[in-house]
Amino acid sequence: MQQIALNARFYCHRPTGMQRYAIELARRFGEALIPIRPKSQLRGSAGHLWEQLYLPSAVGGKLLWSPNNTGPLAVRNQVCTFHDLIPIERPQWFTRAFAAWYRVLLPQLARKAQHLIAISEFTRHRIIELFHVPENKVSVVLNGVDQGFEPAAPELIQEAREALRIPTPHYLLCVGSLEPRKNTERLIRAWSIAQSSVPDDISLVIAGGSGSTLVFSGKSITAMAPRTHLTGYVPEKYLSALYSGAVAMLYPSLYEGFGLPPLEAMACGCPVITSNTTSLPEVTGDAAVLVDPEDVDAIAAAIVRMVDDQDMRVTLRTKGMRRAAQLSWDESARQTWDILQAQASHA
């Protein structure tokens, strides 16, 4: 069997959902993969040039695994993981240059690569429908949740609250970068409606960075509701405790290829309100309250119901932890490795 190379460009980026996927799986494969990475922190067009011009020559005759929605078009002996097709389906959420590049790259990559891995059935269906690739060319391997995400002790929750300067003892939580698809503006409007119907000691905590200006269009939150706290980017060491201390996790995203934060929240015993669209019903199953992410009143009503109904929160906590236990990075790695080995033997 030939050796398998890893497109390790992702190490140049701060670990959010897509990068976390690559890090988790690469860690489990260890020395079975040969990582090829830039010698410096290449971002934007410099990173794309490295990937398209240098990486093909460095791969040689090896099978290449590109884990992050991109890859060199010159390498056909390649397995690519597609997380989503958002730049194709919602180009208005990105800078013009970013959307234009992926509008060229993704369809060609889907057709030229030897095999594709999709992180959800939703993403697989979109790949097949939009790019007209054979169904047997796309395999589904669901993401997992790290074992470190589990209900945290009260003292760790208090430590996270103090470190992130959360002003109230009880809070609703939204985790995700401040980019258009996360639907933060509608969430804040829903919170403005709901907060008069919930206790005064509950705040909305929005945890996440602003996103790269090289990627996302320059839209920002135009109005902030009272009792709303922005933490900025949250270090990994606080995430589990942050989820564990929340009354509920709010994730009304407009589009997800998978959606790790709801799964991580469920693993920590946090009830979840999320969208009834794209991959999110597939990921959460019957363990979350699903709402129309474009209906501000529906989001507000779900928030009030979640705060008021303790029995529902207990039920969702049990169902959520059970659902999260079904999805692990170990199993994701095992299935991915089986696909890589099969494709290496066919190359």
N, C-alpha and C positions, 0 to 999 in steps of 0.2 A: 504494500500500500504506500502511496506517495505521502510525503509530509504535507501538513496543512498550515498555511500561513494565516496570520491574523492582521487585518487592517486595523491598526491600533491608533489611528488618528484621534479617537475619542478621549485618549488620555490628556489631550490638550484642553479639554473643556471641563468646566465645573460640573460635578455629577448631579444632574437632574434625572428625570425618568429614563430617557433614552440612554444616557451615559451609564446610569446605574445598572441597566440591563446588561450592557457589555461588560462592565466591571465584574458583576456577580458571576456571569458565565465564564469569563476568561479566568477568573480566580479558581474556579472549579476544574477547568481544563489544565491549568498549570503548564508544565513543560511539554504537554502534548501538542501545543500550538507554538508556532514561531512568530512572535510579535514583530511587526514592522511599523515603526512609529517615527514621526518627525523628530529631528534633533533639537528643535526649538518649538516654542508655543505658537504654532501657526494657526491663525484664525482667518475667517472670511475667505477672500479670493486666494490668499496665499496658501491656505489649507487645501482648497479645491485644486489648485495648480499642482501641489505636491502629490495629491491623490491621483490626478489624471496623468501626470507626466513622469513623476519619479517612481511611484509605487509599482506600476506594471513591470519595470525593469528589475525591481528588487524581488518580486515574487518568483521570477524564473518559471520553472515548470510546476510549481506547487499549486494545489487547490487553495484558493483564497476565500476566507470567510470575512465578509464586510458586515458588521453587526448593526450599523446605525443609519439605515435609510439612504445610504449613498455608497458609491464604489467606483472604481475605474472602468470606463467603458471599453478600454482596450483588453481587458481580461475577461475572456469568456468562461475560463475554468474557475468559476466563482459562485459561491453561495451568498446571497444577500438577504439580510433580515430587513423586511419592510415593517415599520411601526405604524405608519399612517400615510395618507395621500393628501394631507391638508393643504400643502402648497398648490396642488392641482385643483382641489375642490373649493378652497376658500383663499384664493390668492390675495384678496383685499386685506387680509390680516397681516401680510408681510410687506417688507420693502419691495419695491418694483424689481430691483436687481435679484433679490433672493428668489422671488416667485418665478421670474423669467428663467433663472438657471435651473430650478427644479422642474419647471415645465418641459425643459429640454431633456434633463438628465433622467428623471424617473421612468418615463415610458421606454426610453432606449435601454436603460439598465434592466428593466423588467423583461424585455425581450431577449437581450444578449446574454444575461447571466445564465449559468447552467441550471440553477435551481433557486427558488425563493422560499423564505420562511416568513410567515405572517404571525403576528403576536395575538391575533384574535380571528374568529370566523368572520367578523365584520370586515376587518382589513383584507382578508383573503377574497371575500366576495367583491370588494371594491377593486382590487387588483385585476381580477379576472374580467370584470365588467368594463373597466375603463381602458385596460391595456390589451385586452383580447389575447391573453396568454392561455395555454392549455390548463385545464383544471389540475392535472396531475403534476404540473410544474410548481405548484404552490402548496406547501405543507403548513399546518397550524401548530405552533408551540406556544401555549399560553405563558405569560409571565408568572413569576412567583412572588412570594413575600419573604423577606429575610426573617430568620428565627429571632433576631433581636427585637422585632416588633411584637410586643406582648404587653399585657397590662402592667403598668409601672407602679411602684410603691408610692405612697403619699408624699414621702420626703423628696423623691425624685421629681414628682409633679410640682411641688412647691419650688424646688431649685430651678426648674425650667421656667416657671412663671416669673420668678424674680429675675432670672437672667434675661428674659425677653420683655420684661417690664409690663407684663399683662396687668391692667389696673383693677380688675374685678376678680372675686373668688370663683365665679362661674363664667363660662364663656362658650360661645359657639365658634367653631373653627373652620376656616377655609384654607387649604394648603395648595399652593400652585403659583407659578410665576405670573406677574401682572401683564398678561398678554391678552389680545382680544378674545381668543376662543375660550378663555376661562370664565368669561361672562361676569366679570367682577362688578361692572356697573349695574347690571340688573340685580345682582345679589345685594348690593348696597341699597338700591331702591326698595327691594323686598324687605330688607332689615329696617328701613325707615318706616315701613308700614307696620311691621310685626312688633317692633320694640315697645309700643305703647300697650301691648297685650301680654307682655312677659315681665317678670320681676326686674326691678331696677338694678339688681346686682349681677345681671348678665350682660356681657359685652360681645361684640363680634370681633374676632381676631383673624386677620388676614395675614398668612405667613407665606412669604415668597419674595424673590427678587423681582426686579423690573423687566428682566429679559434683555437680550442683546439688541442694541439699536442697529446692528448690522443685519438682523434677521426680521424683527417685527416692525410694523408700521408705527409711526410716532403718535399713537393715540394714548391718552392718559385718562385716569379717573377724573371726571369733571366736577364731581361733588362728593363730599364725604358726610355720611350720616353721623349723628352723635353716638357715643358709646361704640365707636369703631377704632380698633387699634391695629396699626400696621407694624409688623415685626421686622420686615426685610427678610433677607435670606436666612434660614434657620440652620445652624450646624446640625449635622447628623446625630450628634450625641443627645440632642434635646427632642428629637422628633417623636420617639416612642412615648415619652412622658407628656409631650404636648397633646398628642392624640388621646392618651389615657385620661387626661384631666378635663377633656371637653365634654360638655353636655351632649353635643352632636357635631358631626362633621358635615359641612355643607359643600357640595361639589356640583353646581349646576352648569357644568361645562357644555359648550355648544358642539364640541367634536373631540372624540378621543379614539385613538387606535387601540388603546387598552384602558388606561386609567389606574395607575398604581396607588395614588393617595387614598381612594376609598377602600381598597383592599388592605392597605397598611392600617388604616383607621379601624377596620373591622377586626384585624388581628389583635389590636390593642383593646378591644372591648368597647369601642366607640360607635354608637349608632350613626347611621349615614342617611343623608338626603342627597340624592343625585339625579341625574337626567335620565329620561326615558328614551334616549336616542343613542345612535351610533353603537359603540361597544359596551357602554356602561351597564345595560340590563344583562348582557352576557356575563360580565365580570362579577356583578353583585348577586345575581340570581334573585332569590326571594328574600334576601337578607338586608334590603334597603328600601326606603321610601323613594319612589320614582316620581318625578315631576316633569312637566314641560318646561325646558330651560328658558323659553322665550316668554313665558307667562309669569310676570312679576307677582301677580296676586296669588297664583298657585304656589310659588316659592314661599311667599309670606305665610300663607295658610299652613303649609307643611312645617314651617319653623314653629309657629304657635302651637300646632298639634303636638309636635315633638317635645316641646318644653312642658306642655300641660300633661301629657300622657306618660306617666312613669312606667306603667305596665308595658306599653309599646316599646319603650326604650329597653326594658329588661329583655323582652322577646327578641328585639333586633340585636342586642348584645350577644345573646346565645346563638342566634342564627348566623350572625356575622363572623364570630369566632370559628364556628363550624365550617363556613364557606372558606375562610382564609386558610384553614388547616388543609384544605384540599389542593392548594396551589403552593408549591415550593420551588425555590431556585434549583434545588437538587434535581427535582423531576424535570424542570425546564432544561437543565444542562444535559441530563441523560438523553432526552428526546432529541435535543439539538446535536449532540455528539453522534447519535445513531444516523442522523441525516447527513452529517459531514462525512462520516466514514463511508456511507453508501455512495455519496457523490464522488468521493475520492477514488473509490474502486471503479467507478464508471468513466472517470476522466481519461 
